[in-house]
Amino acid sequence: MISSASPTRSRTRLAVLAAGFALVAATGLVSATGTSQAAVPLVAATPTTPPAAYPNPGVVTGDVGVHDPTIVRRPTGGYLLAHTGNNIALKTSTDRTAFRNAGAVFPNGAPWTTTYTAGSRNLWAPDLTYRDGRYWLYYSASTFGSNRSAIFLATSTTGASGSWTNQGLVIESRTSDNFNAIDPNLFVDSDGRWWLSFGSFWSGIKLIPLDPATGKRSGSTMHSIAGRGGGAIEAPVIVKRGSYYYLWVSFDRCCQGASSTYRVMVGRSTSVTGPYVARNGTAMNSGGGTQVLAGHGSIHGPGHQAVLADSDADALVYHYYADNGASLLGINLIGYDSAGWPFVY
């Protein structure tokens, strides 16, 4: 979720998002692309050779108008998805294909966030995890063009709308800071240590330790793990596969409809705190990143990705824009080549 836009771009972004969601609702759009371009079914496979061209999103149906999606498998079966929206929007699916609206995390509002949102109910870039018998939801509160921002935590044992308990502030940023406290992602390492990555523009992506007992910040340590010299980088996700920690991020601009230039990048490290490097060896703290998915055909600005470890494969879950400007859910599977670098298919 970009938060470095000018006031004019901010108004444009709000208009684009509103128009896209309204168009989905008005037309009953259910295809993954919103166009006549054929979608590609998701199938279980473990290829090690990337496709010659970027794949289209896999088939999804139902309520697929999303922005900044995050998804988890439910212990009772099926999936819970959350995304940017008024008081954080929820969707459910039994099969990772058909999605339906499941209300809002905070149907009665989240007044503790309004200091950061200038009174708006729109809350950004949630991150869902199911662990220790409950759902953990980190999410952002901010206004466009400002790094006066905050990341909050809520928990629930069911994930249902209205069941969430506000656990309070995790970290905030002020205009005097060189970072932006939005776009959180929880990662728990093999030693049981909890980490939160976050960041957008400014000095880039940060990583802080959390207290596993509370999910809140532990100490004052902050690692810088990726940056583009103040340029467009955001939406971090850390996963570990084999001996590597993979840092997924989004480069460039979202939220401009079919003109969006968002693209999905990745780097890796043998340590959760870095240094992360691209395939060509360029450090992610020096602007490096290996491109995994970018706009193609009628798929515009794919990004703000989540990585779901599912029963058939890892799945990349993201939003993209159709030709008509609607922001839609995209899902592809992730393969790893012989050198251990991910690709989507």
Contacts in CASP RR format, 6 or more apart in sequence:
PFRMAT RR
TARGET T0000
AUTHOR 0000-0000-0000
METHOD contacts of the structure
MODEL  1
MISSASPTRSRTRLAVLAAGFALVAATGLVSATGTSQAAVPLVAATPTTP
PAAYPNPGVVTGDVGVHDPTIVRRPTGGYLLAHTGNNIALKTSTDRTAFR
NAGAVFPNGAPWTTTYTAGSRNLWAPDLTYRDGRYWLYYSASTFGSNRSA
IFLATSTTGASGSWTNQGLVIESRTSDNFNAIDPNLFVDSDGRWWLSFGS
FWSGIKLIPLDPATGKRSGSTMHSIAGRGGGAIEAPVIVKRGSYYYLWVS
FDRCCQGASSTYRVMVGRSTSVTGPYVARNGTAMNSGGGTQVLAGHGSIH
GPGHQAVLADSDADALVYHYYADNGASLLGINLIGYDSAGWPFVY
1 67 0 8 1.000
1 68 0 8 1.000
1 84 0 8 1.000
1 124 0 8 1.000
1 125 0 8 1.000
1 140 0 8 1.000
1 182 0 8 1.000
1 183 0 8 1.000
1 200 0 8 1.000
1 234 0 8 1.000
1 235 0 8 1.000
1 254 0 8 1.000
1 255 0 8 1.000
1 304 0 8 1.000
2 13 0 8 1.000
2 144 0 8 1.000
2 200 0 8 1.000
2 201 0 8 1.000
2 232 0 8 1.000
2 234 0 8 1.000
2 253 0 8 1.000
2 254 0 8 1.000
2 255 0 8 1.000
3 124 0 8 1.000
3 142 0 8 1.000
3 143 0 8 1.000
3 144 0 8 1.000
3 145 0 8 1.000
3 146 0 8 1.000
3 147 0 8 1.000
3 149 0 8 1.000
3 180 0 8 1.000
3 182 0 8 1.000
3 200 0 8 1.000
3 201 0 8 1.000
4 145 0 8 1.000
4 147 0 8 1.000
4 180 0 8 1.000
4 200 0 8 1.000
4 201 0 8 1.000
4 202 0 8 1.000
4 231 0 8 1.000
4 232 0 8 1.000
5 13 0 8 1.000
5 144 0 8 1.000
5 145 0 8 1.000
5 255 0 8 1.000
6 145 0 8 1.000
7 144 0 8 1.000
7 145 0 8 1.000
9 144 0 8 1.000
10 143 0 8 1.000
10 144 0 8 1.000
10 145 0 8 1.000
12 256 0 8 1.000
13 144 0 8 1.000
13 255 0 8 1.000
13 256 0 8 1.000
14 144 0 8 1.000
16 255 0 8 1.000
16 256 0 8 1.000
16 257 0 8 1.000
16 325 0 8 1.000
16 327 0 8 1.000
17 67 0 8 1.000
17 255 0 8 1.000
17 327 0 8 1.000
19 325 0 8 1.000
20 65 0 8 1.000
20 257 0 8 1.000
20 324 0 8 1.000
20 325 0 8 1.000
20 326 0 8 1.000
20 327 0 8 1.000
21 65 0 8 1.000
21 326 0 8 1.000
21 327 0 8 1.000
23 29 0 8 1.000
23 324 0 8 1.000
23 325 0 8 1.000
23 326 0 8 1.000
24 64 0 8 1.000
24 65 0 8 1.000
24 326 0 8 1.000
24 328 0 8 1.000
29 64 0 8 1.000
29 65 0 8 1.000
29 326 0 8 1.000
29 328 0 8 1.000
30 61 0 8 1.000
30 62 0 8 1.000
30 64 0 8 1.000
31 39 0 8 1.000
31 59 0 8 1.000
31 61 0 8 1.000
32 39 0 8 1.000
32 56 0 8 1.000
32 57 0 8 1.000
32 58 0 8 1.000
32 59 0 8 1.000
32 60 0 8 1.000
32 64 0 8 1.000
32 328 0 8 1.000
32 329 0 8 1.000
32 330 0 8 1.000
32 331 0 8 1.000
33 39 0 8 1.000
33 56 0 8 1.000
33 57 0 8 1.000
33 298 0 8 1.000
33 299 0 8 1.000
33 322 0 8 1.000
33 328 0 8 1.000
34 298 0 8 1.000
34 322 0 8 1.000
34 323 0 8 1.000
34 324 0 8 1.000
34 326 0 8 1.000
34 328 0 8 1.000
35 298 0 8 1.000
35 322 0 8 1.000
35 323 0 8 1.000
35 324 0 8 1.000
37 56 0 8 1.000
37 297 0 8 1.000
37 298 0 8 1.000
37 299 0 8 1.000
38 56 0 8 1.000
39 56 0 8 1.000
39 57 0 8 1.000
39 58 0 8 1.000
39 59 0 8 1.000
39 60 0 8 1.000
40 55 0 8 1.000
40 56 0 8 1.000
40 57 0 8 1.000
40 58 0 8 1.000
40 59 0 8 1.000
40 332 0 8 1.000
41 58 0 8 1.000
41 59 0 8 1.000
42 58 0 8 1.000
42 59 0 8 1.000
42 96 0 8 1.000
42 97 0 8 1.000
42 312 0 8 1.000
42 315 0 8 1.000
42 331 0 8 1.000
42 332 0 8 1.000
42 333 0 8 1.000
43 312 0 8 1.000
43 333 0 8 1.000
44 312 0 8 1.000
44 313 0 8 1.000
45 312 0 8 1.000
45 313 0 8 1.000
45 333 0 8 1.000
45 345 0 8 1.000
46 313 0 8 1.000
46 335 0 8 1.000
47 335 0 8 1.000
47 345 0 8 1.000
48 335 0 8 1.000
48 336 0 8 1.000
48 337 0 8 1.000
48 338 0 8 1.000
49 337 0 8 1.000
50 335 0 8 1.000
50 337 0 8 1.000
50 343 0 8 1.000
50 345 0 8 1.000
51 343 0 8 1.000
51 345 0 8 1.000
53 296 0 8 1.000
54 293 0 8 1.000
54 294 0 8 1.000
54 295 0 8 1.000
54 296 0 8 1.000
54 299 0 8 1.000
54 344 0 8 1.000
55 332 0 8 1.000
55 344 0 8 1.000
55 345 0 8 1.000
56 299 0 8 1.000
57 299 0 8 1.000
57 320 0 8 1.000
57 328 0 8 1.000
57 329 0 8 1.000
57 330 0 8 1.000
57 331 0 8 1.000
57 332 0 8 1.000
58 330 0 8 1.000
58 331 0 8 1.000
58 332 0 8 1.000
59 97 0 8 1.000
60 97 0 8 1.000
60 98 0 8 1.000
60 99 0 8 1.000
60 329 0 8 1.000
60 330 0 8 1.000
60 331 0 8 1.000
61 97 0 8 1.000
61 98 0 8 1.000
61 99 0 8 1.000
62 98 0 8 1.000
62 99 0 8 1.000
62 100 0 8 1.000
63 91 0 8 1.000
63 99 0 8 1.000
63 100 0 8 1.000
63 101 0 8 1.000
64 99 0 8 1.000
64 328 0 8 1.000
64 329 0 8 1.000
64 330 0 8 1.000
65 326 0 8 1.000
65 327 0 8 1.000
65 328 0 8 1.000
65 329 0 8 1.000
66 81 0 8 1.000
66 83 0 8 1.000
66 84 0 8 1.000
66 89 0 8 1.000
66 91 0 8 1.000
66 319 0 8 1.000
66 327 0 8 1.000
66 328 0 8 1.000
66 329 0 8 1.000
67 83 0 8 1.000
67 84 0 8 1.000
67 85 0 8 1.000
67 255 0 8 1.000
67 304 0 8 1.000
67 319 0 8 1.000
67 327 0 8 1.000
68 83 0 8 1.000
68 84 0 8 1.000
68 124 0 8 1.000
68 125 0 8 1.000
68 126 0 8 1.000
68 183 0 8 1.000
68 235 0 8 1.000
68 304 0 8 1.000
68 319 0 8 1.000
69 81 0 8 1.000
69 82 0 8 1.000
69 83 0 8 1.000
69 304 0 8 1.000
69 306 0 8 1.000
69 317 0 8 1.000
69 318 0 8 1.000
69 319 0 8 1.000
69 329 0 8 1.000
69 330 0 8 1.000
70 81 0 8 1.000
70 82 0 8 1.000
70 83 0 8 1.000
70 126 0 8 1.000
70 127 0 8 1.000
70 128 0 8 1.000
70 306 0 8 1.000
70 317 0 8 1.000
71 79 0 8 1.000
71 80 0 8 1.000
71 81 0 8 1.000
71 82 0 8 1.000
71 128 0 8 1.000
71 306 0 8 1.000
71 308 0 8 1.000
71 317 0 8 1.000
72 79 0 8 1.000
72 80 0 8 1.000
72 128 0 8 1.000
72 129 0 8 1.000
72 130 0 8 1.000
72 135 0 8 1.000
72 308 0 8 1.000
73 79 0 8 1.000
73 130 0 8 1.000
73 308 0 8 1.000
73 310 0 8 1.000
74 80 0 8 1.000
74 130 0 8 1.000
75 130 0 8 1.000
75 133 0 8 1.000
77 94 0 8 1.000
78 92 0 8 1.000
78 93 0 8 1.000
78 94 0 8 1.000
78 95 0 8 1.000
78 96 0 8 1.000
79 92 0 8 1.000
79 93 0 8 1.000
79 94 0 8 1.000
79 96 0 8 1.000
80 90 0 8 1.000
80 91 0 8 1.000
80 92 0 8 1.000
80 102 0 8 1.000
80 128 0 8 1.000
80 130 0 8 1.000
80 135 0 8 1.000
80 159 0 8 1.000
81 90 0 8 1.000
81 91 0 8 1.000
81 92 0 8 1.000
81 93 0 8 1.000
81 99 0 8 1.000
81 128 0 8 1.000
81 317 0 8 1.000
81 329 0 8 1.000
82 88 0 8 1.000
82 89 0 8 1.000
82 90 0 8 1.000
82 91 0 8 1.000
82 105 0 8 1.000
82 126 0 8 1.000
82 128 0 8 1.000
82 137 0 8 1.000
82 139 0 8 1.000
83 89 0 8 1.000
83 91 0 8 1.000
83 126 0 8 1.000
83 319 0 8 1.000
84 122 0 8 1.000
84 123 0 8 1.000
84 124 0 8 1.000
84 125 0 8 1.000
84 126 0 8 1.000
85 104 0 8 1.000
85 121 0 8 1.000
85 122 0 8 1.000
85 123 0 8 1.000
85 124 0 8 1.000
86 104 0 8 1.000
86 121 0 8 1.000
86 122 0 8 1.000
86 123 0 8 1.000
87 104 0 8 1.000
87 105 0 8 1.000
87 106 0 8 1.000
87 107 0 8 1.000
87 109 0 8 1.000
87 110 0 8 1.000
87 121 0 8 1.000
87 123 0 8 1.000
88 104 0 8 1.000
88 105 0 8 1.000
88 106 0 8 1.000
88 110 0 8 1.000
88 123 0 8 1.000
88 126 0 8 1.000
88 137 0 8 1.000
88 139 0 8 1.000
89 101 0 8 1.000
89 103 0 8 1.000
89 104 0 8 1.000
89 105 0 8 1.000
90 101 0 8 1.000
90 102 0 8 1.000
90 103 0 8 1.000
90 104 0 8 1.000
90 105 0 8 1.000
90 159 0 8 1.000
90 161 0 8 1.000
91 99 0 8 1.000
91 100 0 8 1.000
91 101 0 8 1.000
91 102 0 8 1.000
92 99 0 8 1.000
92 100 0 8 1.000
92 102 0 8 1.000
93 99 0 8 1.000
93 100 0 8 1.000
96 310 0 8 1.000
96 315 0 8 1.000
96 331 0 8 1.000
99 329 0 8 1.000
102 160 0 8 1.000
102 161 0 8 1.000
103 161 0 8 1.000
104 161 0 8 1.000
104 162 0 8 1.000
105 126 0 8 1.000
105 137 0 8 1.000
105 139 0 8 1.000
105 154 0 8 1.000
105 161 0 8 1.000
105 162 0 8 1.000
105 164 0 8 1.000
106 154 0 8 1.000
106 162 0 8 1.000
106 164 0 8 1.000
106 166 0 8 1.000
107 161 0 8 1.000
107 162 0 8 1.000
108 162 0 8 1.000
109 121 0 8 1.000
110 121 0 8 1.000
110 123 0 8 1.000
110 141 0 8 1.000
110 152 0 8 1.000
110 166 0 8 1.000
112 152 0 8 1.000
112 166 0 8 1.000
112 168 0 8 1.000
112 169 0 8 1.000
113 123 0 8 1.000
113 141 0 8 1.000
113 150 0 8 1.000
113 152 0 8 1.000
114 120 0 8 1.000
114 141 0 8 1.000
115 141 0 8 1.000
115 150 0 8 1.000
116 141 0 8 1.000
116 142 0 8 1.000
116 143 0 8 1.000
116 148 0 8 1.000
116 149 0 8 1.000
116 150 0 8 1.000
116 172 0 8 1.000
117 123 0 8 1.000
117 141 0 8 1.000
117 142 0 8 1.000
117 143 0 8 1.000
118 143 0 8 1.000
120 143 0 8 1.000
123 139 0 8 1.000
123 140 0 8 1.000
123 141 0 8 1.000
124 139 0 8 1.000
124 140 0 8 1.000
124 141 0 8 1.000
124 142 0 8 1.000
124 182 0 8 1.000
124 183 0 8 1.000
125 139 0 8 1.000
125 140 0 8 1.000
125 182 0 8 1.000
125 183 0 8 1.000
125 184 0 8 1.000
125 235 0 8 1.000
125 304 0 8 1.000
126 137 0 8 1.000
126 138 0 8 1.000
126 139 0 8 1.000
126 140 0 8 1.000
127 137 0 8 1.000
127 138 0 8 1.000
127 139 0 8 1.000
127 184 0 8 1.000
127 185 0 8 1.000
127 186 0 8 1.000
127 306 0 8 1.000
128 135 0 8 1.000
128 136 0 8 1.000
128 137 0 8 1.000
129 135 0 8 1.000
129 136 0 8 1.000
129 186 0 8 1.000
129 188 0 8 1.000
130 136 0 8 1.000
131 188 0 8 1.000
133 157 0 8 1.000
134 155 0 8 1.000
134 156 0 8 1.000
134 157 0 8 1.000
135 155 0 8 1.000
135 156 0 8 1.000
135 157 0 8 1.000
135 158 0 8 1.000
135 159 0 8 1.000
135 164 0 8 1.000
136 153 0 8 1.000
136 155 0 8 1.000
136 186 0 8 1.000
136 215 0 8 1.000
137 153 0 8 1.000
137 154 0 8 1.000
137 155 0 8 1.000
137 156 0 8 1.000
137 164 0 8 1.000
138 151 0 8 1.000
138 152 0 8 1.000
138 153 0 8 1.000
138 170 0 8 1.000
138 184 0 8 1.000
138 185 0 8 1.000
138 186 0 8 1.000
138 196 0 8 1.000
139 151 0 8 1.000
139 152 0 8 1.000
139 154 0 8 1.000
139 184 0 8 1.000
140 149 0 8 1.000
140 150 0 8 1.000
140 151 0 8 1.000
140 152 0 8 1.000
140 181 0 8 1.000
140 182 0 8 1.000
140 183 0 8 1.000
140 184 0 8 1.000
141 149 0 8 1.000
141 150 0 8 1.000
141 151 0 8 1.000
141 152 0 8 1.000
142 148 0 8 1.000
142 149 0 8 1.000
142 150 0 8 1.000
142 180 0 8 1.000
142 181 0 8 1.000
142 182 0 8 1.000
146 175 0 8 1.000
147 173 0 8 1.000
147 174 0 8 1.000
147 175 0 8 1.000
147 177 0 8 1.000
147 179 0 8 1.000
147 180 0 8 1.000
147 181 0 8 1.000
147 201 0 8 1.000
147 202 0 8 1.000
148 173 0 8 1.000
148 174 0 8 1.000
148 175 0 8 1.000
149 172 0 8 1.000
149 173 0 8 1.000
149 180 0 8 1.000
149 181 0 8 1.000
149 182 0 8 1.000
150 169 0 8 1.000
150 170 0 8 1.000
150 171 0 8 1.000
150 172 0 8 1.000
150 173 0 8 1.000
150 181 0 8 1.000
151 169 0 8 1.000
151 170 0 8 1.000
151 171 0 8 1.000
151 172 0 8 1.000
151 181 0 8 1.000
151 182 0 8 1.000
151 184 0 8 1.000
151 196 0 8 1.000
151 198 0 8 1.000
152 166 0 8 1.000
152 167 0 8 1.000
152 168 0 8 1.000
152 169 0 8 1.000
152 170 0 8 1.000
153 167 0 8 1.000
153 168 0 8 1.000
153 170 0 8 1.000
153 215 0 8 1.000
153 216 0 8 1.000
154 164 0 8 1.000
154 165 0 8 1.000
154 166 0 8 1.000
154 167 0 8 1.000
154 168 0 8 1.000
155 164 0 8 1.000
155 165 0 8 1.000
155 167 0 8 1.000
156 162 0 8 1.000
156 163 0 8 1.000
156 164 0 8 1.000
156 165 0 8 1.000
157 163 0 8 1.000
167 214 0 8 1.000
167 215 0 8 1.000
167 216 0 8 1.000
168 216 0 8 1.000
170 184 0 8 1.000
170 196 0 8 1.000
170 210 0 8 1.000
170 215 0 8 1.000
170 216 0 8 1.000
170 217 0 8 1.000
171 181 0 8 1.000
171 196 0 8 1.000
171 198 0 8 1.000
171 208 0 8 1.000
171 217 0 8 1.000
172 181 0 8 1.000
173 179 0 8 1.000
173 180 0 8 1.000
173 181 0 8 1.000
177 202 0 8 1.000
178 202 0 8 1.000
178 203 0 8 1.000
179 199 0 8 1.000
179 202 0 8 1.000
179 203 0 8 1.000
179 204 0 8 1.000
179 206 0 8 1.000
179 222 0 8 1.000
180 199 0 8 1.000
180 200 0 8 1.000
180 201 0 8 1.000
180 202 0 8 1.000
180 204 0 8 1.000
181 198 0 8 1.000
181 199 0 8 1.000
182 198 0 8 1.000
182 199 0 8 1.000
182 200 0 8 1.000
182 234 0 8 1.000
183 198 0 8 1.000
183 199 0 8 1.000
183 200 0 8 1.000
183 234 0 8 1.000
183 235 0 8 1.000
183 236 0 8 1.000
183 304 0 8 1.000
184 196 0 8 1.000
184 197 0 8 1.000
184 198 0 8 1.000
185 196 0 8 1.000
185 197 0 8 1.000
185 198 0 8 1.000
185 236 0 8 1.000
185 237 0 8 1.000
185 238 0 8 1.000
186 194 0 8 1.000
186 195 0 8 1.000
186 196 0 8 1.000
186 210 0 8 1.000
187 194 0 8 1.000
187 195 0 8 1.000
187 196 0 8 1.000
187 197 0 8 1.000
187 238 0 8 1.000
187 239 0 8 1.000
187 240 0 8 1.000
187 272 0 8 1.000
188 194 0 8 1.000
188 195 0 8 1.000
188 212 0 8 1.000
189 195 0 8 1.000
189 240 0 8 1.000
189 272 0 8 1.000
190 240 0 8 1.000
192 212 0 8 1.000
193 209 0 8 1.000
193 212 0 8 1.000
193 272 0 8 1.000
194 209 0 8 1.000
194 210 0 8 1.000
194 211 0 8 1.000
194 212 0 8 1.000
194 215 0 8 1.000
194 218 0 8 1.000
195 207 0 8 1.000
195 208 0 8 1.000
195 209 0 8 1.000
195 210 0 8 1.000
195 238 0 8 1.000
195 272 0 8 1.000
196 207 0 8 1.000
196 208 0 8 1.000
196 210 0 8 1.000
196 217 0 8 1.000
197 205 0 8 1.000
197 206 0 8 1.000
197 207 0 8 1.000
197 225 0 8 1.000
197 236 0 8 1.000
197 237 0 8 1.000
197 238 0 8 1.000
197 247 0 8 1.000
198 205 0 8 1.000
198 206 0 8 1.000
198 208 0 8 1.000
198 236 0 8 1.000
199 205 0 8 1.000
199 206 0 8 1.000
199 234 0 8 1.000
199 236 0 8 1.000
200 233 0 8 1.000
200 234 0 8 1.000
200 235 0 8 1.000
201 230 0 8 1.000
201 231 0 8 1.000
201 232 0 8 1.000
201 233 0 8 1.000
201 234 0 8 1.000
202 230 0 8 1.000
203 224 0 8 1.000
203 227 0 8 1.000
203 229 0 8 1.000
203 230 0 8 1.000
204 224 0 8 1.000
204 226 0 8 1.000
204 227 0 8 1.000
204 228 0 8 1.000
204 229 0 8 1.000
204 230 0 8 1.000
204 231 0 8 1.000
204 233 0 8 1.000
204 234 0 8 1.000
205 224 0 8 1.000
205 225 0 8 1.000
205 226 0 8 1.000
205 227 0 8 1.000
205 233 0 8 1.000
205 234 0 8 1.000
205 236 0 8 1.000
205 247 0 8 1.000
205 249 0 8 1.000
205 284 0 8 1.000
206 222 0 8 1.000
206 223 0 8 1.000
206 224 0 8 1.000
206 225 0 8 1.000
207 222 0 8 1.000
207 223 0 8 1.000
207 224 0 8 1.000
207 225 0 8 1.000
207 238 0 8 1.000
207 272 0 8 1.000
207 273 0 8 1.000
208 217 0 8 1.000
208 218 0 8 1.000
208 221 0 8 1.000
208 222 0 8 1.000
208 223 0 8 1.000
209 217 0 8 1.000
209 218 0 8 1.000
209 219 0 8 1.000
209 221 0 8 1.000
210 216 0 8 1.000
210 217 0 8 1.000
210 218 0 8 1.000
211 217 0 8 1.000
211 218 0 8 1.000
223 273 0 8 1.000
223 274 0 8 1.000
224 285 0 8 1.000
225 236 0 8 1.000
225 247 0 8 1.000
225 273 0 8 1.000
225 274 0 8 1.000
225 275 0 8 1.000
225 276 0 8 1.000
225 284 0 8 1.000
225 285 0 8 1.000
226 233 0 8 1.000
226 236 0 8 1.000
226 247 0 8 1.000
226 249 0 8 1.000
226 276 0 8 1.000
226 284 0 8 1.000
226 285 0 8 1.000
226 287 0 8 1.000
226 288 0 8 1.000
227 233 0 8 1.000
227 284 0 8 1.000
227 285 0 8 1.000
227 286 0 8 1.000
227 287 0 8 1.000
228 251 0 8 1.000
228 287 0 8 1.000
228 288 0 8 1.000
229 287 0 8 1.000
232 251 0 8 1.000
232 252 0 8 1.000
232 253 0 8 1.000
233 249 0 8 1.000
233 250 0 8 1.000
233 251 0 8 1.000
233 287 0 8 1.000
234 249 0 8 1.000
234 250 0 8 1.000
234 304 0 8 1.000
235 248 0 8 1.000
235 249 0 8 1.000
235 250 0 8 1.000
235 303 0 8 1.000
235 304 0 8 1.000
235 305 0 8 1.000
236 247 0 8 1.000
236 248 0 8 1.000
236 249 0 8 1.000
237 247 0 8 1.000
237 248 0 8 1.000
237 249 0 8 1.000
237 305 0 8 1.000
237 306 0 8 1.000
237 307 0 8 1.000
238 245 0 8 1.000
238 246 0 8 1.000
238 247 0 8 1.000
238 248 0 8 1.000
238 272 0 8 1.000
239 245 0 8 1.000
239 246 0 8 1.000
239 248 0 8 1.000
239 307 0 8 1.000
239 309 0 8 1.000
239 314 0 8 1.000
240 246 0 8 1.000
240 272 0 8 1.000
241 314 0 8 1.000
241 336 0 8 1.000
241 340 0 8 1.000
241 342 0 8 1.000
243 270 0 8 1.000
244 268 0 8 1.000
244 269 0 8 1.000
244 270 0 8 1.000
244 340 0 8 1.000
245 268 0 8 1.000
245 269 0 8 1.000
245 270 0 8 1.000
245 271 0 8 1.000
245 272 0 8 1.000
245 274 0 8 1.000
245 276 0 8 1.000
246 266 0 8 1.000
246 267 0 8 1.000
246 268 0 8 1.000
246 342 0 8 1.000
247 266 0 8 1.000
247 267 0 8 1.000
247 268 0 8 1.000
247 269 0 8 1.000
247 276 0 8 1.000
247 284 0 8 1.000
248 264 0 8 1.000
248 265 0 8 1.000
248 266 0 8 1.000
248 267 0 8 1.000
248 292 0 8 1.000
248 305 0 8 1.000
248 307 0 8 1.000
249 264 0 8 1.000
249 265 0 8 1.000
249 266 0 8 1.000
249 284 0 8 1.000
249 289 0 8 1.000
250 262 0 8 1.000
250 263 0 8 1.000
250 264 0 8 1.000
250 265 0 8 1.000
250 303 0 8 1.000
250 304 0 8 1.000
250 305 0 8 1.000
251 262 0 8 1.000
251 263 0 8 1.000
251 265 0 8 1.000
251 289 0 8 1.000
252 261 0 8 1.000
252 262 0 8 1.000
252 263 0 8 1.000
252 301 0 8 1.000
253 260 0 8 1.000
253 261 0 8 1.000
253 262 0 8 1.000
254 260 0 8 1.000
254 262 0 8 1.000
254 301 0 8 1.000
254 303 0 8 1.000
254 304 0 8 1.000
254 319 0 8 1.000
257 300 0 8 1.000
257 321 0 8 1.000
257 325 0 8 1.000
257 327 0 8 1.000
258 300 0 8 1.000
258 321 0 8 1.000
258 322 0 8 1.000
258 323 0 8 1.000
258 324 0 8 1.000
258 325 0 8 1.000
259 300 0 8 1.000
260 300 0 8 1.000
260 301 0 8 1.000
260 321 0 8 1.000
261 301 0 8 1.000
262 301 0 8 1.000
262 302 0 8 1.000
262 303 0 8 1.000
262 304 0 8 1.000
262 320 0 8 1.000
263 291 0 8 1.000
263 293 0 8 1.000
263 294 0 8 1.000
263 295 0 8 1.000
263 301 0 8 1.000
263 302 0 8 1.000
263 303 0 8 1.000
264 291 0 8 1.000
264 292 0 8 1.000
264 293 0 8 1.000
264 294 0 8 1.000
264 302 0 8 1.000
264 303 0 8 1.000
264 305 0 8 1.000
264 316 0 8 1.000
264 318 0 8 1.000
265 278 0 8 1.000
265 288 0 8 1.000
265 289 0 8 1.000
265 290 0 8 1.000
265 291 0 8 1.000
265 292 0 8 1.000
266 278 0 8 1.000
266 289 0 8 1.000
266 290 0 8 1.000
266 292 0 8 1.000
266 341 0 8 1.000
266 342 0 8 1.000
267 276 0 8 1.000
267 277 0 8 1.000
267 278 0 8 1.000
267 279 0 8 1.000
267 284 0 8 1.000
267 288 0 8 1.000
267 289 0 8 1.000
267 290 0 8 1.000
268 276 0 8 1.000
268 277 0 8 1.000
268 341 0 8 1.000
269 275 0 8 1.000
269 276 0 8 1.000
269 277 0 8 1.000
275 283 0 8 1.000
275 284 0 8 1.000
275 285 0 8 1.000
276 283 0 8 1.000
276 284 0 8 1.000
276 285 0 8 1.000
277 283 0 8 1.000
277 284 0 8 1.000
277 288 0 8 1.000
278 284 0 8 1.000
278 288 0 8 1.000
278 289 0 8 1.000
278 290 0 8 1.000
279 289 0 8 1.000
279 290 0 8 1.000
279 339 0 8 1.000
279 341 0 8 1.000
280 290 0 8 1.000
281 288 0 8 1.000
282 288 0 8 1.000
282 289 0 8 1.000
290 341 0 8 1.000
292 316 0 8 1.000
292 342 0 8 1.000
292 343 0 8 1.000
292 344 0 8 1.000
293 302 0 8 1.000
293 303 0 8 1.000
293 305 0 8 1.000
293 316 0 8 1.000
293 318 0 8 1.000
293 332 0 8 1.000
293 344 0 8 1.000
294 301 0 8 1.000
294 302 0 8 1.000
295 301 0 8 1.000
295 302 0 8 1.000
295 320 0 8 1.000
298 322 0 8 1.000
298 323 0 8 1.000
299 320 0 8 1.000
299 322 0 8 1.000
300 320 0 8 1.000
300 321 0 8 1.000
300 322 0 8 1.000
300 323 0 8 1.000
300 325 0 8 1.000
301 320 0 8 1.000
301 321 0 8 1.000
302 318 0 8 1.000
302 319 0 8 1.000
302 320 0 8 1.000
302 330 0 8 1.000
303 318 0 8 1.000
303 319 0 8 1.000
303 320 0 8 1.000
304 318 0 8 1.000
304 319 0 8 1.000
305 316 0 8 1.000
305 317 0 8 1.000
305 318 0 8 1.000
306 316 0 8 1.000
306 317 0 8 1.000
306 318 0 8 1.000
307 314 0 8 1.000
307 315 0 8 1.000
307 316 0 8 1.000
307 317 0 8 1.000
307 334 0 8 1.000
308 314 0 8 1.000
308 315 0 8 1.000
308 317 0 8 1.000
312 333 0 8 1.000
313 333 0 8 1.000
313 334 0 8 1.000
313 335 0 8 1.000
314 333 0 8 1.000
314 334 0 8 1.000
314 335 0 8 1.000
314 342 0 8 1.000
315 331 0 8 1.000
315 332 0 8 1.000
315 333 0 8 1.000
315 334 0 8 1.000
316 331 0 8 1.000
316 332 0 8 1.000
316 333 0 8 1.000
316 334 0 8 1.000
316 344 0 8 1.000
317 329 0 8 1.000
317 330 0 8 1.000
317 331 0 8 1.000
318 329 0 8 1.000
318 330 0 8 1.000
318 331 0 8 1.000
319 327 0 8 1.000
319 328 0 8 1.000
319 329 0 8 1.000
319 330 0 8 1.000
320 327 0 8 1.000
320 328 0 8 1.000
320 330 0 8 1.000
321 327 0 8 1.000
321 328 0 8 1.000
322 328 0 8 1.000
332 344 0 8 1.000
332 345 0 8 1.000
333 344 0 8 1.000
333 345 0 8 1.000
334 342 0 8 1.000
334 343 0 8 1.000
334 344 0 8 1.000
334 345 0 8 1.000
335 342 0 8 1.000
335 343 0 8 1.000
335 344 0 8 1.000
335 345 0 8 1.000
336 342 0 8 1.000
336 343 0 8 1.000
337 343 0 8 1.000
END
